[in-house]
Structure formats: C-alpha cells, structure tokens
Amino acid sequence: MKKSIILLAAAVLGIAGLQSCKKEHHPPVPVTTDLNITLKQNEAYTFTLPANPTPIPYKITSQAGHYSISEVSKDASGNTVYLYTPALNYTGTDKVSVADTKDGGPDHGNGGGCGHHHGGHEGNDGDEDDVQPNIVNINFTIGTGTTTNTTATEHTVFTPSF
C-alpha cells in the first residue's frame, strides 16, 4: 500500500512538472508614455526617445495627419529622436505613436524553454522578446500663438525620466 501511494505521488509530481514546461511565454508589458504637447503655429518639436537596448529600431506605428516633418531620426549625440513640424500654418490637433516593437506588436515571443529540463531560466532567454518595449503617444495641440513666420522654430527637447 505504501508503495502504491509513493508511486501515485511520484506520478502526480511528474505530470505537474511536465505541465510547467507547457506554460506560454508572456512577453513584458510595454511601457507606454502619453505626452500632451502644445505648439505654436509652424513650431518644430523634438523628443528624445527612451534608450533601446535591442536591435529593434523605433518606428512610427501611427503617423500624424497634419505634418511637414514627422520622422524618427538620430541626433548629433546618437540618441534616437522623434522630429515633428506641423504642416505650414496648420492649427488644430495631431497625434503620432512611436514604438520599438517587432512587427505585430509586443505579443510575440519564444519562451526560452523549461528551466528544469534545459538548465535555463523559464520564459526569459535574454533576446529582444524579453526586453520591455516602449510606446510613446504624442498628442499635439497647435495654436495660432505669436509665431507667424513660415520657418519652423525649435521647441524645447523633452526627455522623460523612466
């Protein structure tokens, strides 16, 4: 009887151990930053994007609708920045989203295997699927202000502390 109980307990633990290997990989939840920026008419804006430790580049995932410049670029120091200048003499609102996620968003991953079978660490194999992605949503309000020239003026660079 004792042997049966021990064998039954071993079987249950073995099945439970196998089940733990079947856990799905859940990638990190993105860090989302929402910015509300007020610009004068024809005023340019530059935003330094959060550091990106992966080879996945930042890209515009939802383009602004009223712009003469809306792009991801590098500044003189090598930082990745988002540049925006509204369309000439435009007043109103605009919005852009920039992210450092793979195509299809941050919900793709490969798991990294089961720690007790492969000697690794479950769900975190150190690749770009395990790095927390950044999503930056910028809402612009462009007014008439005092800037009336037709050339853009530079807006203060805003660098958030993450």
Residue pairs with C-beta under 8 A, 6 or more apart in sequence:
17 116
20 114
20 116
20 122
21 113
21 114
21 117
23 111
23 122
23 123
24 111
25 109
25 110
25 111
25 112
25 123
25 129
26 109
26 123
27 106
27 107
27 108
27 109
27 129
27 130
28 106
28 130
28 131
28 132
28 133
29 106
29 132
30 99
30 101
30 106
30 132
30 133
30 134
30 135
31 50
31 132
31 133
31 134
31 135
31 162
32 135
32 136
32 137
33 50
33 134
33 135
33 136
33 137
33 160
33 162
34 137
34 139
35 47
35 136
35 137
35 138
35 139
35 158
35 160
36 139
36 141
37 45
37 138
37 139
37 140
37 141
37 155
37 158
38 140
38 141
38 142
38 143
39 45
39 86
39 140
39 141
39 142
39 143
39 145
39 155
40 142
40 143
40 144
40 145
40 146
40 147
40 153
41 86
41 89
41 90
41 91
41 142
41 143
41 144
41 145
41 147
41 148
42 85
42 86
42 88
42 89
42 147
42 148
42 149
42 150
42 151
42 152
42 153
43 85
43 86
43 142
43 145
43 147
43 152
43 153
43 154
43 155
44 69
44 83
44 84
44 85
44 152
44 153
44 154
44 155
45 83
45 84
45 85
45 138
45 140
45 155
46 75
46 81
46 82
46 83
46 84
46 154
46 155
46 157
47 81
47 82
47 84
47 136
47 138
47 157
47 158
47 159
48 75
48 79
48 80
48 81
48 157
48 158
48 159
49 58
49 72
49 79
49 80
49 81
49 82
49 98
49 100
49 134
49 136
50 134
50 136
50 160
50 162
52 58
52 80
52 100
52 134
53 131
54 100
54 128
54 131
55 128
56 100
56 101
56 102
56 128
56 133
57 72
57 80
57 100
58 72
58 80
58 82
58 98
58 99
58 100
58 134
59 72
59 98
59 99
59 100
60 70
60 71
60 72
60 82
60 96
60 97
60 98
61 97
61 98
61 99
61 101
61 135
62 95
62 96
62 97
63 70
63 96
64 70
64 84
64 94
64 95
64 96
64 140
65 94
65 95
66 86
66 87
66 90
66 92
66 94
66 142
67 84
67 85
67 86
67 87
67 94
68 85
68 86
68 87
68 88
68 152
69 83
69 84
69 85
69 152
70 82
70 83
70 84
70 85
70 96
71 82
71 83
72 80
72 81
72 82
72 83
72 98
73 80
73 81
73 82
73 83
74 80
74 81
75 81
81 157
82 96
82 98
82 136
82 138
84 94
84 96
84 138
84 140
85 152
86 94
86 140
86 142
88 150
89 150
90 142
91 142
91 143
91 144
92 141
92 142
93 139
93 140
93 141
93 142
94 139
94 140
94 142
95 137
95 138
95 139
95 140
96 137
96 138
96 140
97 135
97 136
97 137
97 138
98 135
98 136
98 138
99 133
99 134
99 135
99 136
100 133
100 134
101 133
101 135
102 108
102 128
102 129
106 133
108 129
109 129
109 130
110 125
110 127
110 129
111 122
111 123
111 125
112 120
112 121
112 122
112 123
112 124
112 125
112 126
112 130
113 120
113 122
113 125
114 122
115 121
115 122
123 130
124 130
134 162
147 153
